[in-house]
Amino acid sequence: MDRNLLNKQLKQLLVIECDKEDDLNWQDILNNEVLFGSSSRLDLDSLDALQLSLAVQKKYGVRIEGASQGRKVLHSIDSLADHILANA
């Protein structure tokens, strides 16, 4: 799987699944920027994390198990792509 294409798909998935089409353009999301938490500019919450996790499982067949793994995997687009490439 092409890494650049995967990153693009993940950014688009995030914007759609987290219902941010009016607030975010997927092209403005950096690969290494923090997605969740107080240091994130994206204004995503725990429900968004759940939505994104379920969408990743459905689209790529890769599960994100538990809160601790979720925090690590959903840190950035890069960390999410790494998880998918390692587990797909």
HELIX and SHEET records of a PDB file:
HELIX    1   1 ARG A    3  GLU A   17  1                                  15    
HELIX    2   2 TRP A   26  ASP A   28  5                                   3    
HELIX    3   3 SER A   46  TYR A   60  1                                  15    
HELIX    4   4 GLY A   66  VAL A   73  1                                   8    
HELIX    5   5 ILE A   77  ASN A   87  1                                  11    
END                                                                             
